[in-house]
């Protein structure tokens, strides 16, 4: 006779991976939670408690716009910059280390979440992750996007306009991704966050 055990509500809703959460919580460190939506990215350092998670520090990709970012708010370079900003804010809040917790979303090598973790590490917050998990330097700095945009603009203007229509509407030239990245990175490291 088999006994049917109902799944817990948050697991049924596709929100919580209880095994991963238990492993993260037993580390006794704050959790670094990353969420990527259709337009933005949110990063929070939270302390799990019995009554719910307490947010210790957070950063949102809209904050990058205030620092002069004109590119996509959920691109790999934006995720790295957001990680750098989130790390700086976490250090100001007194955090020295955290454990990445991504819920049910799998951690993929070279992903935007990995780029965000690299930014957090570069800011000085210790997060256990291997160097091989990070995207290449040219992807994190936006050089690959700049080179692709320049090549596409030279070869097929219609495809260029279609591919980068959202950025072009704002007046931003995708060929300037790497320069934009360096400018915003300098602003974050300069303490203008």
C-alpha positions in Angstrom: 0.0 0.0 0.0 1.5 3.3 -1.0 0.9 6.4 0.9 0.3 9.6 -1.1 2.3 12.5 0.4 1.1 15.8 -0.9 3.8 18.2 -2.1 4.3 21.3 0.0 2.5 24.4 -1.3 5.6 26.4 -2.3 7.0 23.4 -4.1 3.7 22.8 -6.0 3.7 26.5 -7.0 7.2 26.1 -8.3 8.7 28.6 -5.9 10.9 26.7 -3.4 13.4 23.9 -3.7 13.4 22.7 -0.1 16.4 20.5 -0.4 18.6 23.3 -1.9 17.2 25.8 0.7 18.0 23.4 3.6 21.6 23.1 2.3 21.9 26.8 2.0 20.4 27.5 5.4 22.6 25.0 7.2 25.7 27.0 6.0 24.8 29.6 8.7 25.5 32.4 6.2 23.2 34.9 4.6 21.7 33.8 1.3 22.3 35.7 -1.9 19.1 35.5 -3.9 19.0 36.5 -7.6 15.8 36.9 -9.6 15.7 37.7 -13.3 12.4 38.9 -14.8 11.6 39.8 -18.4 13.0 43.3 -18.0 15.0 43.6 -14.8 17.2 41.8 -12.3 17.0 41.8 -8.5 19.7 40.8 -6.0 19.0 40.4 -2.3 21.1 39.3 0.7 18.7 37.7 3.1 18.8 36.1 6.5 16.4 33.2 6.8 14.3 33.2 10.0 11.4 31.1 11.2 8.9 33.9 10.4 10.4 34.6 7.0 13.5 35.9 5.3 14.8 39.3 6.4 16.4 41.4 3.7 19.8 42.7 4.8 20.8 44.4 1.6 19.3 44.6 -1.9 20.1 46.0 -5.4 17.8 46.3 -8.4 18.9 46.8 -12.1 17.0 50.1 -12.1 19.7 51.5 -9.9 22.1 51.0 -12.8 20.1 53.5 -14.9 20.6 56.1 -12.1 24.4 55.5 -12.6 24.2 56.1 -16.3 23.5 52.6 -17.7 21.6 52.7 -21.1 21.9 49.1 -22.2 19.6 46.2 -21.4 18.9 45.9 -17.7 19.1 42.1 -17.9 22.1 41.6 -20.1 25.2 39.8 -18.9 27.2 43.1 -18.5 24.3 44.6 -16.5 24.2 41.5 -14.3 27.9 41.8 -13.6 27.5 45.5 -12.8 24.5 44.8 -10.6 26.5 42.2 -8.7 29.3 44.7 -8.2 26.8 47.2 -6.9 25.0 44.6 -4.7 28.4 43.6 -3.3 29.4 47.1 -2.4 26.0 47.6 -0.7 26.4 44.3 1.2 29.8 45.4 2.5 28.3 48.7 3.7 25.7 46.6 5.5 28.4 44.6 7.3 28.2 41.4 5.2 31.4 39.6 4.4 30.1 36.3 2.9 27.0 34.6 1.6 25.7 31.5 -0.1 24.1 31.7 -3.5 20.5 30.5 -3.5 18.6 30.4 -6.7 15.5 28.5 -5.8 14.2 26.2 -8.5 16.2 28.0 -11.2 19.2 25.8 -12.1 22.6 27.4 -11.9 24.2 27.3 -15.4 27.8 27.9 -16.1 28.4 31.2 -17.9 24.9 32.5 -17.2 23.8 35.9 -16.1 23.5 34.7 -12.6 27.1 33.6 -12.8 28.1 37.1 -14.0 26.2 38.6 -11.1 28.1 36.3 -8.7 31.4 37.4 -10.3 30.5 41.0 -9.6 29.7 40.3 -6.0 33.0 38.5 -5.6 34.9 41.4 -7.2 33.2 43.8 -4.7 34.7 41.8 -1.9 31.9 39.5 -0.6 32.9 35.9 -0.3 30.6 33.5 -2.2 31.6 29.9 -2.8 31.7 29.4 -6.6 34.3 28.1 -8.9 36.1 30.4 -11.4 35.1 28.1 -14.3 31.4 29.0 -13.7 31.9 32.6 -14.8 31.2 33.9 -18.4 34.2 35.1 -20.4 35.6 38.5 -19.9 34.4 39.7 -23.3 30.8 38.7 -22.5 30.9 40.3 -19.0 32.3 43.6 -20.3 30.0 43.8 -23.3 32.7 43.6 -25.9 31.0 40.7 -27.6 27.8 42.7 -27.9 29.7 45.7 -29.2 31.6 43.7 -31.8 28.4 41.8 -32.9 26.4 45.1 -33.3 29.2 46.7 -35.3 29.5 43.7 -37.6 25.7 43.4 -38.1 25.3 47.1 -38.8 28.0 46.9 -41.5 26.5 43.7 -43.1 22.7 44.0 -42.7 21.2 47.3 -41.6 17.7 45.9 -41.4 18.7 43.0 -39.2 20.6 45.4 -37.0 17.6 47.6 -36.6 15.4 44.7 -35.8 17.8 43.0 -33.4 18.6 46.1 -31.4 15.3 48.0 -31.9 14.6 48.4 -28.1 18.0 50.0 -27.5 17.9 52.1 -30.7 14.5 53.6 -29.6 16.2 55.0 -26.5 19.0 56.5 -28.6 21.7 54.1 -27.3 24.0 52.6 -29.9 24.8 49.0 -29.0 28.3 49.4 -30.4 29.0 51.4 -27.3 28.2 48.6 -24.8 31.8 48.1 -23.7 32.4 51.9 -23.2 29.1 52.2 -21.3 30.1 49.2 -19.1 33.4 50.8 -18.2 31.8 54.1 -17.4 29.2 52.6 -15.0 31.8 50.3 -13.4 33.9 53.3 -12.6 30.9 55.1 -11.1 30.1 52.0 -8.9 33.8 51.6 -7.8 34.0 55.3 -7.2 31.3 55.1 -4.6 28.6 56.9 -6.4 26.1 54.1 -5.6 
